Amino acid sequence: MQQVLLYTSFLLQLMGTLAVASFFKIKRNVDGFKSPWSPYIQYFYVGFSCLVLLFIIYDKPLESLIGLGILVIGAITYVFSKKEYTDE
């Protein structure tokens, strides 16, 4: 049970980091809500999350690799299912 929690926590941390890092691709001159101290908070979050991910990889390498394997299997499944629907 603990291993399943480690697989998912690694993947959740990775996806959260990627989601916040995707903020950097958004245009900066967008009207609407502006976050205070932006983008410094996002830089801090991404940096700290990368440190957490590196610690998890260092501390539990097998579980981290299994978590990445689950991600790769999901990506492969997505690619094949996307091809299946576009061929129609």
N, C-alpha and C positions, 0 to 999 in steps of 0.2 A: 504494500500500500504506500509506503514511504517513497519507493522508486517512482511510482506513478505521479506522485506529487512533485518530485524533482523534475521529471520529464516536462510536466505541464508548466511548472514555475519557470523553467528555463525558457520555454517557448513563449510564455506570456511576457516575460521580461524582454525578450528579443522583439516581439511584435510591438510592444509599447514603445521601445526605443526607436524602431523604424517608423512608427506612426508620428512620434514627436519630431524625428529627423526629417520627415516629409514636409514639415512646416517650412523648412528652409527653401523649398522649391516654390512656395507660394509668393506671388508678387507682394512687395512691401507696400505699395501705394494703393491699398484697397480701402475704400471708404467703409466705415462701420466701427465696430469695437476694436480698440487698440489695447493690447496688454501692456501693463506697466513693466518696465525693465526688459522689454522684448528686444532682441532675441537672447539676452544674457541668461534668462531663466531656462530657456530651451537648451542652450549650450551646456549649462550646468547639469541639467537632467540627462542629456545624452552622454556627457562625459561620465557622470556617476553611474549611469546604467551600464555603460561599457565596462567600467571597473567591476560592477557586480557580476556581469556576464563572464568576465575573465576569471573572477574568483570562483564562480560555479564551475567553469571548465577546469580550473586548477584543482579544486577540491573534489569534484565528482566527474571525472572525464568520461567514464562509461555512460552515465546517465545523460550527460550533455550530448554525446555522440548519438545516443538513441533518440533523444529529442530532436536533434538535427536530421536524423534519418526519417523520423515521422514527418518532419517538414518537407523533406525531399520527396517522400512517397506522396504526400498531399499535392505537391507541385506537379509531379508527373501525372497523377490522376487528373488534375485540373487541365493540363495540356491535352491529354488524350480525350477527355470529355468535351473540351472546347472544339477540337478537330471533328469529333463525331457530330456535333450540332451544326458546324459550319459546312459540312459536306452535303447536307440535305438540300 
